[in-house]
Structures are given as structure tokens and as C-alpha cells.
Amino acid sequence: MIFPLDGAVRHALTIDPTVWIFDERKRNVEALDSELESDQDAYYAKMGKAWDEGLTQGARIDHNKPMSRADKDAALRDSFAMPFAPFLQNAEPLTTATHVSFYGETTLTLSLAEARTVYLQFSKDGKVLDDGPVYVLYDNQCVRSVDHIVVRSNG
């Protein structure tokens, strides 16, 4: 179940949440409230560690890293969400862009800054969402059946 991210962006995206189970950026929904560091801090820490290892041990590229047994078990029982910020960054909002609208069973409109804190839930209890493709999780709100995201500008 793919859906578009378009509007006041340089690059319109077609998003496919069915492949996110393999993405290292996914987060367990139950742990979202308890995360102490931001995703950006975690990303920089991971890249810094990789840089240091590359300098001391040489470059090692493992494109086909298999999922561990624990990761497979978690994928079959847990609920996961992806941070929305990397998708918004890749779409490159235009300088006139001011807010983002998430269209589902209701519409949620947020400023660009607030939209960067959103998570897109793509699985529940190890299964694809029945009323998906994604739920938008923001500030103790959950918008179900989100199937279109539009970046808007005033003007």
C-alpha cells in the first residue's frame, strides 16, 4: 500500500511502508515515549562510530546483513513506526512551504517544525495495519488510515 508525499516540495515521493520492517530507523511504538535522545543524535552517534571504526579497522561494507533471530521475533510480535523527518528532508520542501497536512480518517495539519517530530506507524502486533497504510503518531494523537501527505505553502 503505497501513498504520495507531494505538494510544495522539490521532489514528490511515493512511500512504501511495507519495506520498513527491514529499515534500521524503525522504532518500537511502545518505546517512543521513553526515548531520551533524538533520532538525529542517534544518527550522528552511529555515523561517528562508523567513521571511527573505518579509520581504525578499514572500510567494511555489509549490504546484506541478515536480521538476527531477536529482530525476526520482534518483527513478528511488536508494533513499529518510522520517523517522518527523513522523508520530509528527502522531499526538500520549497522555501515557501509552511506546513504539512496528513490525510486519513481525519486531517492533521502541522507546521514544518512540528511535522519533523511525527512518527508513521506501519505495523501493529507484528502485522501490517488493516486500516493503513500508516497511522500518524503525534503528541498523544493517532490519525488512522493516512494515505496522502501534502506539504503546503501560504501563498
Buried (B, 14 or more C-beta within 10 A) or exposed (E): EEBEBBBBBEEEBEBEBEEBBEEEEBBEBEEBEEEEEEBEEBBEEEEEEEEEEEEEEEEEEEEEEEEEEEEEEBBEEBBBBBBBBBBBEEBEBEEEBBBBBBBBEEEBEBEBEBBBBBBBBBBBEBEEBEEBBBBBBBEEEBBBBBBBBBBBBEE
